[in-house]
């Protein structure tokens, strides 16, 4: 699966992360592709995802609690 590196706004970032996680949950992609995709998105769009040490409101609302838990684990695992 091809993941864009840069996104225009927070809504696009949230949609891209949601799509990746949903495909992983449906067993359409493997874990390593999920990890690589989330790391790429976060490292290149961090200012759209995190402000003042927490997820932005749009990211929280669009992604939801379960997806953010997965993103948190990837953050900690990769030391981003």
mmCIF file of the N, C-alpha and C atoms, coordinates in Angstrom:
data_MODEL
# 
_entry.id   MODEL 
# 
loop_
_atom_site.group_PDB 
_atom_site.id 
_atom_site.type_symbol 
_atom_site.label_atom_id 
_atom_site.label_alt_id 
_atom_site.label_comp_id 
_atom_site.label_asym_id 
_atom_site.label_entity_id 
_atom_site.label_seq_id 
_atom_site.pdbx_PDB_ins_code 
_atom_site.Cartn_x 
_atom_site.Cartn_y 
_atom_site.Cartn_z 
_atom_site.occupancy 
_atom_site.B_iso_or_equiv 
_atom_site.pdbx_formal_charge 
_atom_site.auth_seq_id 
_atom_site.auth_comp_id 
_atom_site.auth_asym_id 
_atom_site.auth_atom_id 
_atom_site.pdbx_PDB_model_num 
ATOM 1   N N  . UNK A 1 1  ? 0.843   -1.181 0.000  1.00 0.00 ? 1  UNK A N  1 
ATOM 2   C CA . UNK A 1 1  ? 0.000   0.000  0.000  1.00 0.00 ? 1  UNK A CA 1 
ATOM 3   C C  . UNK A 1 1  ? 0.885   1.240  0.000  1.00 0.00 ? 1  UNK A C  1 
ATOM 4   N N  . UNK A 1 2  ? 0.560   2.174  -0.850 1.00 0.00 ? 2  UNK A N  1 
ATOM 5   C CA . UNK A 1 2  ? 1.335   3.414  -0.969 1.00 0.00 ? 2  UNK A CA 1 
ATOM 6   C C  . UNK A 1 2  ? 0.738   4.474  -0.043 1.00 0.00 ? 2  UNK A C  1 
ATOM 7   N N  . UNK A 1 3  ? 1.602   5.082  0.768  1.00 0.00 ? 3  UNK A N  1 
ATOM 8   C CA . UNK A 1 3  ? 1.177   6.115  1.706  1.00 0.00 ? 3  UNK A CA 1 
ATOM 9   C C  . UNK A 1 3  ? 1.829   7.432  1.308  1.00 0.00 ? 3  UNK A C  1 
ATOM 10  N N  . UNK A 1 4  ? 1.029   8.491  1.218  1.00 0.00 ? 4  UNK A N  1 
ATOM 11  C CA . UNK A 1 4  ? 1.594   9.808  0.938  1.00 0.00 ? 4  UNK A CA 1 
ATOM 12  C C  . UNK A 1 4  ? 2.461   10.232 2.120  1.00 0.00 ? 4  UNK A C  1 
ATOM 13  N N  . UNK A 1 5  ? 3.455   11.061 1.843  1.00 0.00 ? 5  UNK A N  1 
ATOM 14  C CA . UNK A 1 5  ? 4.334   11.523 2.915  1.00 0.00 ? 5  UNK A CA 1 
ATOM 15  C C  . UNK A 1 5  ? 3.786   12.788 3.564  1.00 0.00 ? 5  UNK A C  1 
ATOM 16  N N  . UNK A 1 6  ? 3.305   13.718 2.767  1.00 0.00 ? 6  UNK A N  1 
ATOM 17  C CA . UNK A 1 6  ? 2.823   14.991 3.288  1.00 0.00 ? 6  UNK A CA 1 
ATOM 18  C C  . UNK A 1 6  ? 1.330   15.149 3.011  1.00 0.00 ? 6  UNK A C  1 
ATOM 19  N N  . UNK A 1 7  ? 0.627   15.675 4.014  1.00 0.00 ? 7  UNK A N  1 
ATOM 20  C CA . UNK A 1 7  ? -0.813  15.889 3.892  1.00 0.00 ? 7  UNK A CA 1 
ATOM 21  C C  . UNK A 1 7  ? -1.142  17.362 4.070  1.00 0.00 ? 7  UNK A C  1 
ATOM 22  N N  . UNK A 1 8  ? -2.254  17.768 3.467  1.00 0.00 ? 8  UNK A N  1 
ATOM 23  C CA . UNK A 1 8  ? -2.645  19.171 3.437  1.00 0.00 ? 8  UNK A CA 1 
ATOM 24  C C  . UNK A 1 8  ? -3.195  19.644 4.782  1.00 0.00 ? 8  UNK A C  1 
ATOM 25  N N  . UNK A 1 9  ? -3.974  18.785 5.443  1.00 0.00 ? 9  UNK A N  1 
ATOM 26  C CA . UNK A 1 9  ? -4.606  19.206 6.693  1.00 0.00 ? 9  UNK A CA 1 
ATOM 27  C C  . UNK A 1 9  ? -4.803  18.014 7.629  1.00 0.00 ? 9  UNK A C  1 
ATOM 28  N N  . UNK A 1 10 ? -5.318  18.309 8.818  1.00 0.00 ? 10 UNK A N  1 
ATOM 29  C CA . UNK A 1 10 ? -5.489  17.284 9.843  1.00 0.00 ? 10 UNK A CA 1 
ATOM 30  C C  . UNK A 1 10 ? -6.518  16.230 9.455  1.00 0.00 ? 10 UNK A C  1 
ATOM 31  N N  . UNK A 1 11 ? -7.538  16.627 8.735  1.00 0.00 ? 11 UNK A N  1 
ATOM 32  C CA . UNK A 1 11 ? -8.575  15.678 8.317  1.00 0.00 ? 11 UNK A CA 1 
ATOM 33  C C  . UNK A 1 11 ? -7.974  14.615 7.400  1.00 0.00 ? 11 UNK A C  1 
ATOM 34  N N  . UNK A 1 12 ? -7.132  15.030 6.460  1.00 0.00 ? 12 UNK A N  1 
ATOM 35  C CA . UNK A 1 12 ? -6.482  14.069 5.559  1.00 0.00 ? 12 UNK A CA 1 
ATOM 36  C C  . UNK A 1 12 ? -5.539  13.144 6.319  1.00 0.00 ? 12 UNK A C  1 
ATOM 37  N N  . UNK A 1 13 ? -4.818  13.698 7.299  1.00 0.00 ? 13 UNK A N  1 
ATOM 38  C CA . UNK A 1 13 ? -3.906  12.878 8.108  1.00 0.00 ? 13 UNK A CA 1 
ATOM 39  C C  . UNK A 1 13 ? -4.699  11.821 8.871  1.00 0.00 ? 13 UNK A C  1 
ATOM 40  N N  . UNK A 1 14 ? -5.782  12.238 9.511  1.00 0.00 ? 14 UNK A N  1 
ATOM 41  C CA . UNK A 1 14 ? -6.614  11.305 10.274 1.00 0.00 ? 14 UNK A CA 1 
ATOM 42  C C  . UNK A 1 14 ? -7.184  10.216 9.370  1.00 0.00 ? 14 UNK A C  1 
ATOM 43  N N  . UNK A 1 15 ? -7.643  10.590 8.193  1.00 0.00 ? 15 UNK A N  1 
ATOM 44  C CA . UNK A 1 15 ? -8.206  9.606  7.260  1.00 0.00 ? 15 UNK A CA 1 
ATOM 45  C C  . UNK A 1 15 ? -7.150  8.598  6.832  1.00 0.00 ? 15 UNK A C  1 
ATOM 46  N N  . UNK A 1 16 ? -5.945  9.067  6.553  1.00 0.00 ? 16 UNK A N  1 
ATOM 47  C CA . UNK A 1 16 ? -4.875  8.165  6.133  1.00 0.00 ? 16 UNK A CA 1 
ATOM 48  C C  . UNK A 1 16 ? -4.526  7.174  7.245  1.00 0.00 ? 16 UNK A C  1 
ATOM 49  N N  . UNK A 1 17 ? -4.419  7.671  8.485  1.00 0.00 ? 17 UNK A N  1 
ATOM 50  C CA . UNK A 1 17 ? -4.107  6.771  9.603  1.00 0.00 ? 17 UNK A CA 1 
ATOM 51  C C  . UNK A 1 17 ? -5.254  5.795  9.839  1.00 0.00 ? 17 UNK A C  1 
ATOM 52  N N  . UNK A 1 18 ? -6.488  6.274  9.759  1.00 0.00 ? 18 UNK A N  1 
ATOM 53  C CA . UNK A 1 18 ? -7.650  5.396  9.925  1.00 0.00 ? 18 UNK A CA 1 
ATOM 54  C C  . UNK A 1 18 ? -7.668  4.299  8.864  1.00 0.00 ? 18 UNK A C  1 
ATOM 55  N N  . UNK A 1 19 ? -7.407  4.674  7.622  1.00 0.00 ? 19 UNK A N  1 
ATOM 56  C CA . UNK A 1 19 ? -7.402  3.696  6.533  1.00 0.00 ? 19 UNK A CA 1 
ATOM 57  C C  . UNK A 1 19 ? -6.354  2.613  6.768  1.00 0.00 ? 19 UNK A C  1 
ATOM 58  N N  . UNK A 1 20 ? -5.157  3.029  7.179  1.00 0.00 ? 20 UNK A N  1 
ATOM 59  C CA . UNK A 1 20 ? -4.093  2.056  7.443  1.00 0.00 ? 20 UNK A CA 1 
ATOM 60  C C  . UNK A 1 20 ? -4.492  1.089  8.549  1.00 0.00 ? 20 UNK A C  1 
ATOM 61  N N  . UNK A 1 21 ? -4.971  1.631  9.662  1.00 0.00 ? 21 UNK A N  1 
ATOM 62  C CA . UNK A 1 21 ? -5.333  0.784  10.804 1.00 0.00 ? 21 UNK A CA 1 
ATOM 63  C C  . UNK A 1 21 ? -6.508  -0.123 10.448 1.00 0.00 ? 21 UNK A C  1 
ATOM 64  N N  . UNK A 1 22 ? -7.500  0.396  9.744  1.00 0.00 ? 22 UNK A N  1 
ATOM 65  C CA . UNK A 1 22 ? -8.650  -0.421 9.347  1.00 0.00 ? 22 UNK A CA 1 
ATOM 66  C C  . UNK A 1 22 ? -8.233  -1.565 8.422  1.00 0.00 ? 22 UNK A C  1 
ATOM 67  N N  . UNK A 1 23 ? -7.336  -1.293 7.493  1.00 0.00 ? 23 UNK A N  1 
ATOM 68  C CA . UNK A 1 23 ? -6.852  -2.354 6.602  1.00 0.00 ? 23 UNK A CA 1 
ATOM 69  C C  . UNK A 1 23 ? -6.084  -3.409 7.382  1.00 0.00 ? 23 UNK A C  1 
ATOM 70  N N  . UNK A 1 24 ? -5.347  -2.988 8.385  1.00 0.00 ? 24 UNK A N  1 
ATOM 71  C CA . UNK A 1 24 ? -4.630  -3.945 9.237  1.00 0.00 ? 24 UNK A CA 1 
ATOM 72  C C  . UNK A 1 24 ? -5.631  -4.814 10.000 1.00 0.00 ? 24 UNK A C  1 
ATOM 73  N N  . UNK A 1 25 ? -6.657  -4.205 10.549 1.00 0.00 ? 25 UNK A N  1 
ATOM 74  C CA . UNK A 1 25 ? -7.675  -4.958 11.283 1.00 0.00 ? 25 UNK A CA 1 
ATOM 75  C C  . UNK A 1 25 ? -8.403  -5.952 10.389 1.00 0.00 ? 25 UNK A C  1 
ATOM 76  N N  . UNK A 1 26 ? -8.545  -5.638 9.100  1.00 0.00 ? 26 UNK A N  1 
ATOM 77  C CA . UNK A 1 26 ? -9.211  -6.538 8.152  1.00 0.00 ? 26 UNK A CA 1 
ATOM 78  C C  . UNK A 1 26 ? -8.236  -7.539 7.533  1.00 0.00 ? 26 UNK A C  1 
ATOM 79  N N  . UNK A 1 27 ? -6.993  -7.543 8.009  1.00 0.00 ? 27 UNK A N  1 
ATOM 80  C CA . UNK A 1 27 ? -5.930  -8.426 7.502  1.00 0.00 ? 27 UNK A CA 1 
ATOM 81  C C  . UNK A 1 27 ? -5.628  -8.195 6.026  1.00 0.00 ? 27 UNK A C  1 
ATOM 82  N N  . UNK A 1 28 ? -5.794  -6.967 5.567  1.00 0.00 ? 28 UNK A N  1 
ATOM 83  C CA . UNK A 1 28 ? -5.468  -6.631 4.183  1.00 0.00 ? 28 UNK A CA 1 
ATOM 84  C C  . UNK A 1 28 ? -4.009  -6.206 4.033  1.00 0.00 ? 28 UNK A C  1 
ATOM 85  N N  . UNK A 1 29 ? -3.396  -5.770 5.143  1.00 0.00 ? 29 UNK A N  1 
ATOM 86  C CA . UNK A 1 29 ? -1.971  -5.431 5.129  1.00 0.00 ? 29 UNK A CA 1 
ATOM 87  C C  . UNK A 1 29 ? -1.304  -6.072 6.335  1.00 0.00 ? 29 UNK A C  1 
ATOM 88  N N  . UNK A 1 30 ? 0.000   -6.258 6.249  1.00 0.00 ? 30 UNK A N  1 
ATOM 89  C CA . UNK A 1 30 ? 0.751   -6.869 7.342  1.00 0.00 ? 30 UNK A CA 1 
ATOM 90  C C  . UNK A 1 30 ? 1.183   -5.806 8.345  1.00 0.00 ? 30 UNK A C  1 
ATOM 91  N N  . UNK A 1 31 ? 1.603   -6.280 9.514  1.00 0.00 ? 31 UNK A N  1 
ATOM 92  C CA . UNK A 1 31 ? 1.978   -5.384 10.605 1.00 0.00 ? 31 UNK A CA 1 
ATOM 93  C C  . UNK A 1 31 ? 3.119   -4.444 10.223 1.00 0.00 ? 31 UNK A C  1 
ATOM 94  N N  . UNK A 1 32 ? 4.116   -4.957 9.508  1.00 0.00 ? 32 UNK A N  1 
ATOM 95  C CA . UNK A 1 32 ? 5.257   -4.102 9.155  1.00 0.00 ? 32 UNK A CA 1 
ATOM 96  C C  . UNK A 1 32 ? 4.837   -2.950 8.243  1.00 0.00 ? 32 UNK A C  1 
ATOM 97  N N  . UNK A 1 33 ? 3.866   -3.172 7.367  1.00 0.00 ? 33 UNK A N  1 
ATOM 98  C CA . UNK A 1 33 ? 3.375   -2.101 6.493  1.00 0.00 ? 33 UNK A CA 1 
ATOM 99  C C  . UNK A 1 33 ? 2.624   -1.059 7.319  1.00 0.00 ? 33 UNK A C  1 
ATOM 100 N N  . UNK A 1 34 ? 1.851   -1.523 8.305  1.00 0.00 ? 34 UNK A N  1 
ATOM 101 C CA . UNK A 1 34 ? 1.161   -0.605 9.211  1.00 0.00 ? 34 UNK A CA 1 
ATOM 102 C C  . UNK A 1 34 ? 2.177   0.265  9.947  1.00 0.00 ? 34 UNK A C  1 
ATOM 103 N N  . UNK A 1 35 ? 3.192   -0.368 10.525 1.00 0.00 ? 35 UNK A N  1 
ATOM 104 C CA . UNK A 1 35 ? 4.202   0.375  11.281 1.00 0.00 ? 35 UNK A CA 1 
ATOM 105 C C  . UNK A 1 35 ? 4.914   1.398  10.406 1.00 0.00 ? 35 UNK A C  1 
ATOM 106 N N  . UNK A 1 36 ? 5.356   0.964  9.230  1.00 0.00 ? 36 UNK A N  1 
ATOM 107 C CA . UNK A 1 36 ? 6.063   1.877  8.319  1.00 0.00 ? 36 UNK A CA 1 
ATOM 108 C C  . UNK A 1 36 ? 5.177   3.048  7.905  1.00 0.00 ? 36 UNK A C  1 
ATOM 109 N N  . UNK A 1 37 ? 3.929   2.759  7.599  1.00 0.00 ? 37 UNK A N  1 
ATOM 110 C CA . UNK A 1 37 ? 3.009   3.810  7.161  1.00 0.00 ? 37 UNK A CA 1 
ATOM 111 C C  . UNK A 1 37 ? 2.729   4.832  8.246  1.00 0.00 ? 37 UNK A C  1 
ATOM 112 N N  . UNK A 1 38 ? 2.441   4.360  9.455  1.00 0.00 ? 38 UNK A N  1 
ATOM 113 C CA . UNK A 1 38 ? 2.158   5.279  10.565 1.00 0.00 ? 38 UNK A CA 1 
ATOM 114 C C  . UNK A 1 38 ? 3.395   6.111  10.891 1.00 0.00 ? 38 UNK A C  1 
ATOM 115 N N  . UNK A 1 39 ? 4.570   5.483  10.896 1.00 0.00 ? 39 UNK A N  1 
ATOM 116 C CA . UNK A 1 39 ? 5.812   6.214  11.182 1.00 0.00 ? 39 UNK A CA 1 
ATOM 117 C C  . UNK A 1 39 ? 6.049   7.297  10.136 1.00 0.00 ? 39 UNK A C  1 
ATOM 118 N N  . UNK A 1 40 ? 5.841   6.969  8.858  1.00 0.00 ? 40 UNK A N  1 
ATOM 119 C CA . UNK A 1 40 ? 6.007   7.967  7.786  1.00 0.00 ? 40 UNK A CA 1 
ATOM 120 C C  . UNK A 1 40 ? 5.057   9.142  7.978  1.00 0.00 ? 40 UNK A C  1 
ATOM 121 N N  . UNK A 1 41 ? 3.806   8.826  8.241  1.00 0.00 ? 41 UNK A N  1 
ATOM 122 C CA . UNK A 1 41 ? 2.801   9.879  8.397  1.00 0.00 ? 41 UNK A CA 1 
ATOM 123 C C  . UNK A 1 41 ? 3.149   10.776 9.584  1.00 0.00 ? 41 UNK A C  1 
ATOM 124 N N  . UNK A 1 42 ? 3.464   10.167 10.721 1.00 0.00 ? 42 UNK A N  1 
ATOM 125 C CA . UNK A 1 42 ? 3.734   10.946 11.924 1.00 0.00 ? 42 UNK A CA 1 
ATOM 126 C C  . UNK A 1 42 ? 5.001   11.776 11.782 1.00 0.00 ? 42 UNK A C  1 
ATOM 127 N N  . UNK A 1 43 ? 6.064   11.175 11.286 1.00 0.00 ? 43 UNK A N  1 
ATOM 128 C CA . UNK A 1 43 ? 7.336   11.899 11.231 1.00 0.00 ? 43 UNK A CA 1 
ATOM 129 C C  . UNK A 1 43 ? 7.289   13.085 10.275 1.00 0.00 ? 43 UNK A C  1 
ATOM 130 N N  . UNK A 1 44 ? 6.472   13.025 9.247  1.00 0.00 ? 44 UNK A N  1 
ATOM 131 C CA . UNK A 1 44 ? 6.405   14.117 8.276  1.00 0.00 ? 44 UNK A CA 1 
ATOM 132 C C  . UNK A 1 44 ? 5.252   15.092 8.501  1.00 0.00 ? 44 UNK A C  1 
ATOM 133 N N  . UNK A 1 45 ? 4.355   14.759 9.408  1.00 0.00 ? 45 UNK A N  1 
ATOM 134 C CA . UNK A 1 45 ? 3.189   15.619 9.652  1.00 0.00 ? 45 UNK A CA 1 
ATOM 135 C C  . UNK A 1 45 ? 2.937   15.828 11.141 1.00 0.00 ? 45 UNK A C  1 
ATOM 136 N N  . UNK A 1 46 ? 3.987   15.763 11.926 1.00 0.00 ? 46 UNK A N  1 
ATOM 137 C CA . UNK A 1 46 ? 3.831   15.813 13.383 1.00 0.00 ? 46 UNK A CA 1 
ATOM 138 C C  . UNK A 1 46 ? 3.107   17.077 13.854 1.00 0.00 ? 46 UNK A C  1 
ATOM 139 N N  . UNK A 1 47 ? 3.360   18.208 13.202 1.00 0.00 ? 47 UNK A N  1 
ATOM 140 C CA . UNK A 1 47 ? 2.707   19.456 13.611 1.00 0.00 ? 47 UNK A CA 1 
ATOM 141 C C  . UNK A 1 47 ? 1.194   19.429 13.388 1.00 0.00 ? 47 UNK A C  1 
ATOM 142 N N  . UNK A 1 48 ? 0.712   18.542 12.543 1.00 0.00 ? 48 UNK A N  1 
ATOM 143 C CA . UNK A 1 48 ? -0.730  18.418 12.306 1.00 0.00 ? 48 UNK A CA 1 
ATOM 144 C C  . UNK A 1 48 ? -1.369  17.383 13.236 1.00 0.00 ? 48 UNK A C  1 
ATOM 145 N N  . UNK A 1 49 ? -0.532  16.595 13.912 1.00 0.00 ? 49 UNK A N  1 
ATOM 146 C CA . UNK A 1 49 ? -1.033  15.509 14.743 1.00 0.00 ? 49 UNK A CA 1 
ATOM 147 C C  . UNK A 1 49 ? -0.948  15.838 16.231 1.00 0.00 ? 49 UNK A C  1 
ATOM 148 N N  . UNK A 1 50 ? 0.166   16.425 16.648 1.00 0.00 ? 50 UNK A N  1 
ATOM 149 C CA . UNK A 1 50 ? 0.411   16.667 18.068 1.00 0.00 ? 50 UNK A CA 1 
ATOM 150 C C  . UNK A 1 50 ? 0.708   18.146 18.298 1.00 0.00 ? 50 UNK A C  1 
ATOM 151 N N  . UNK A 1 51 ? 0.032   18.698 19.304 1.00 0.00 ? 51 UNK A N  1 
ATOM 152 C CA . UNK A 1 51 ? 0.315   20.070 19.748 1.00 0.00 ? 51 UNK A CA 1 
ATOM 153 C C  . UNK A 1 51 ? 0.320   20.073 21.269 1.00 0.00 ? 51 UNK A C  1 
ATOM 154 N N  . UNK A 1 52 ? 1.309   20.726 21.840 1.00 0.00 ? 52 UNK A N  1 
ATOM 155 C CA . UNK A 1 52 ? 1.441   20.826 23.302 1.00 0.00 ? 52 UNK A CA 1 
ATOM 156 C C  . UNK A 1 52 ? 1.431   19.457 23.976 1.00 0.00 ? 52 UNK A C  1 
ATOM 157 N N  . UNK A 1 53 ? 2.032   18.473 23.334 1.00 0.00 ? 53 UNK A N  1 
ATOM 158 C CA . UNK A 1 53 ? 2.171   17.151 23.929 1.00 0.00 ? 53 UNK A CA 1 
ATOM 159 C C  . UNK A 1 53 ? 0.951   16.256 23.850 1.00 0.00 ? 53 UNK A C  1 
ATOM 160 N N  . UNK A 1 54 ? -0.131  16.705 23.229 1.00 0.00 ? 54 UNK A N  1 
ATOM 161 C CA . UNK A 1 54 ? -1.320  15.856 23.088 1.00 0.00 ? 54 UNK A CA 1 
ATOM 162 C C  . UNK A 1 54 ? -1.793  15.875 21.636 1.00 0.00 ? 54 UNK A C  1 
ATOM 163 N N  . UNK A 1 55 ? -2.613  14.908 21.310 1.00 0.00 ? 55 UNK A N  1 
ATOM 164 C CA . UNK A 1 55 ? -3.185  14.867 19.966 1.00 0.00 ? 55 UNK A CA 1 
ATOM 165 C C  . UNK A 1 55 ? -4.120  16.058 19.778 1.00 0.00 ? 55 UNK A C  1 
ATOM 166 N N  . UNK A 1 56 ? -4.148  16.582 18.571 1.00 0.00 ? 56 UNK A N  1 
ATOM 167 C CA . UNK A 1 56 ? -5.061  17.690 18.290 1.00 0.00 ? 56 UNK A CA 1 
ATOM 168 C C  . UNK A 1 56 ? -6.503  17.189 18.379 1.00 0.00 ? 56 UNK A C  1 
ATOM 169 N N  . UNK A 1 57 ? -7.414  18.110 18.591 1.00 0.00 ? 57 UNK A N  1 
ATOM 170 C CA . UNK A 1 57 ? -8.826  17.756 18.747 1.00 0.00 ? 57 UNK A CA 1 
ATOM 171 C C  . UNK A 1 57 ? -9.358  17.032 17.515 1.00 0.00 ? 57 UNK A C  1 
ATOM 172 N N  . UNK A 1 58 ? -9.002  17.503 16.346 1.00 0.00 ? 58 UNK A N  1 
ATOM 173 C CA . UNK A 1 58 ? -9.491  16.868 15.115 1.00 0.00 ? 58 UNK A CA 1 
ATOM 174 C C  . UNK A 1 58 ? -8.991  15.433 15.018 1.00 0.00 ? 58 UNK A C  1 
ATOM 175 N N  . UNK A 1 59 ? -7.721  15.204 15.335 1.00 0.00 ? 59 UNK A N  1 
ATOM 176 C CA . UNK A 1 59 ? -7.164  13.849 15.292 1.00 0.00 ? 59 UNK A CA 1 
ATOM 177 C C  . UNK A 1 59 ? -7.887  12.964 16.302 1.00 0.00 ? 59 UNK A C  1 
ATOM 178 N N  . UNK A 1 60 ? -8.113  13.477 17.519 1.00 0.00 ? 60 UNK A N  1 
ATOM 179 C CA . UNK A 1 60 ? -8.817  12.692 18.539 1.00 0.00 ? 60 UNK A CA 1 
ATOM 180 C C  . UNK A 1 60 ? -10.219 12.321 18.084 1.00 0.00 ? 60 UNK A C  1 
ATOM 181 N N  . UNK A 1 61 ? -10.932 13.283 17.528 1.00 0.00 ? 61 UNK A N  1 
ATOM 182 C CA . UNK A 1 61 ? -12.315 13.032 17.116 1.00 0.00 ? 61 UNK A CA 1 
ATOM 183 C C  . UNK A 1 61 ? -12.395 12.107 15.911 1.00 0.00 ? 61 UNK A C  1 
ATOM 184 N N  . UNK A 1 62 ? -11.524 12.287 14.953 1.00 0.00 ? 62 UNK A N  1 
ATOM 185 C CA . UNK A 1 62 ? -11.577 11.494 13.718 1.00 0.00 ? 62 UNK A CA 1 
ATOM 186 C C  . UNK A 1 62 ? -11.058 10.078 13.912 1.00 0.00 ? 62 UNK A C  1 
ATOM 187 N N  . UNK A 1 63 ? -10.013 9.918  14.727 1.00 0.00 ? 63 UNK A N  1 
ATOM 188 C CA . UNK A 1 63 ? -9.392  8.592  14.872 1.00 0.00 ? 63 UNK A CA 1 
ATOM 189 C C  . UNK A 1 63 ? -10.074 7.745  15.939 1.00 0.00 ? 63 UNK A C  1 
ATOM 190 N N  . UNK A 1 64 ? -10.461 8.342  17.031 1.00 0.00 ? 64 UNK A N  1 
ATOM 191 C CA . UNK A 1 64 ? -11.103 7.589  18.092 1.00 0.00 ? 64 UNK A CA 1 
ATOM 192 C C  . UNK A 1 64 ? -10.101 6.940  19.030 1.00 0.00 ? 64 UNK A C  1 
ATOM 193 N N  . UNK A 1 65 ? -10.619 6.480  20.146 1.00 0.00 ? 65 UNK A N  1 
ATOM 194 C CA . UNK A 1 65 ? -9.792  5.968  21.237 1.00 0.00 ? 65 UNK A CA 1 
ATOM 195 C C  . UNK A 1 65 ? -8.980  4.734  20.850 1.00 0.00 ? 65 UNK A C  1 
ATOM 196 N N  . UNK A 1 66 ? -9.602  3.759  20.214 1.00 0.00 ? 66 UNK A N  1 
ATOM 197 C CA . UNK A 1 66 ? -8.908  2.501  19.897 1.00 0.00 ? 66 UNK A CA 1 
ATOM 198 C C  . UNK A 1 66 ? -7.763  2.712  18.918 1.00 0.00 ? 66 UNK A C  1 
ATOM 199 N N  . UNK A 1 67 ? -7.985  3.525  17.903 1.00 0.00 ? 67 UNK A N  1 
ATOM 200 C CA . UNK A 1 67 ? -6.918  3.781  16.928 1.00 0.00 ? 67 UNK A CA 1 
ATOM 201 C C  . UNK A 1 67 ? -5.782  4.579  17.559 1.00 0.00 ? 67 UNK A C  1 
ATOM 202 N N  . UNK A 1 68 ? -6.123  5.545  18.413 1.00 0.00 ? 68 UNK A N  1 
ATOM 203 C CA . UNK A 1 68 ? -5.079  6.339  19.061 1.00 0.00 ? 68 UNK A CA 1 
ATOM 204 C C  . UNK A 1 68 ? -4.235  5.487  20.006 1.00 0.00 ? 68 UNK A C  1 
ATOM 205 N N  . UNK A 1 69 ? -4.834  4.464  20.608 1.00 0.00 ? 69 UNK A N  1 
ATOM 206 C CA . UNK A 1 69 ? -4.056  3.536  21.438 1.00 0.00 ? 69 UNK A CA 1 
ATOM 207 C C  . UNK A 1 69 ? -3.011  2.821  20.591 1.00 0.00 ? 69 UNK A C  1 
ATOM 208 N N  . UNK A 1 70 ? -3.387  2.411  19.401 1.00 0.00 ? 70 UNK A N  1 
ATOM 209 C CA . UNK A 1 70 ? -2.439  1.749  18.496 1.00 0.00 ? 70 UNK A CA 1 
ATOM 210 C C  . UNK A 1 70 ? -1.346  2.727  18.072 1.00 0.00 ? 70 UNK A C  1 
ATOM 211 N N  . UNK A 1 71 ? -1.739  3.943  17.728 1.00 0.00 ? 71 UNK A N  1 
ATOM 212 C CA . UNK A 1 71 ? -0.759  4.956  17.319 1.00 0.00 ? 71 UNK A CA 1 
ATOM 213 C C  . UNK A 1 71 ? 0.199   5.251  18.469 1.00 0.00 ? 71 UNK A C  1 
ATOM 214 N N  . UNK A 1 72 ? -0.320  5.319  19.706 1.00 0.00 ? 72 UNK A N  1 
ATOM 215 C CA . UNK A 1 72 ? 0.539   5.523  20.884 1.00 0.00 ? 72 UNK A CA 1 
ATOM 216 C C  . UNK A 1 72 ? 1.575   4.416  21.010 1.00 0.00 ? 72 UNK A C  1 
ATOM 217 N N  . UNK A 1 73 ? 1.145   3.188  20.836 1.00 0.00 ? 73 UNK A N  1 
ATOM 218 C CA . UNK A 1 73 ? 2.079   2.053  20.946 1.00 0.00 ? 73 UNK A CA 1 
ATOM 219 C C  . UNK A 1 73 ? 3.161   2.122  19.880 1.00 0.00 ? 73 UNK A C  1 
ATOM 220 N N  . UNK A 1 74 ? 2.782   2.523  18.681 1.00 0.00 ? 74 UNK A N  1 
ATOM 221 C CA . UNK A 1 74 ? 3.771   2.662  17.606 1.00 0.00 ? 74 UNK A CA 1 
ATOM 222 C C  . UNK A 1 74 ? 4.744   3.786  17.947 1.00 0.00 ? 74 UNK A C  1 
ATOM 223 N N  . UNK A 1 75 ? 4.221   4.888  18.492 1.00 0.00 ? 75 UNK A N  1 
ATOM 224 C CA . UNK A 1 75 ? 5.074   5.994  18.942 1.00 0.00 ? 75 UNK A CA 1 
ATOM 225 C C  . UNK A 1 75 ? 6.134   5.488  19.915 1.00 0.00 ? 75 UNK A C  1 
ATOM 226 N N  . UNK A 1 76 ? 5.679   4.766  20.945 1.00 0.00 ? 76 UNK A N  1 
ATOM 227 C CA . UNK A 1 76 ? 6.598   4.293  21.988 1.00 0.00 ? 76 UNK A CA 1 
ATOM 228 C C  . UNK A 1 76 ? 7.573   3.258  21.454 1.00 0.00 ? 76 UNK A C  1 
ATOM 229 N N  . UNK A 1 77 ? 7.094   2.397  20.584 1.00 0.00 ? 77 UNK A N  1 
ATOM 230 C CA . UNK A 1 77 ? 7.944   1.346  20.021 1.00 0.00 ? 77 UNK A CA 1 
ATOM 231 C C  . UNK A 1 77 ? 9.035   1.925  19.125 1.00 0.00 ? 77 UNK A C  1 
ATOM 232 N N  . UNK A 1 78 ? 8.703   2.960  18.367 1.00 0.00 ? 78 UNK A N  1 
ATOM 233 C CA . UNK A 1 78 ? 9.637   3.538  17.402 1.00 0.00 ? 78 UNK A CA 1 
ATOM 234 C C  . UNK A 1 78 ? 10.428  4.712  17.965 1.00 0.00 ? 78 UNK A C  1 
ATOM 235 N N  . UNK A 1 79 ? 10.073  5.193  19.162 1.00 0.00 ? 79 UNK A N  1 
ATOM 236 C CA . UNK A 1 79 ? 10.722  6.373  19.761 1.00 0.00 ? 79 UNK A CA 1 
ATOM 237 C C  . UNK A 1 79 ? 10.702  7.577  18.838 1.00 0.00 ? 79 UNK A C  1 
ATOM 238 N N  . UNK A 1 80 ? 9.544   7.905  18.351 1.00 0.00 ? 80 UNK A N  1 
ATOM 239 C CA . UNK A 1 80 ? 9.391   9.062  17.453 1.00 0.00 ? 80 UNK A CA 1 
ATOM 240 C C  . UNK A 1 80 ? 9.334   10.314 18.299 1.00 0.00 ? 80 UNK A C  1 
# 
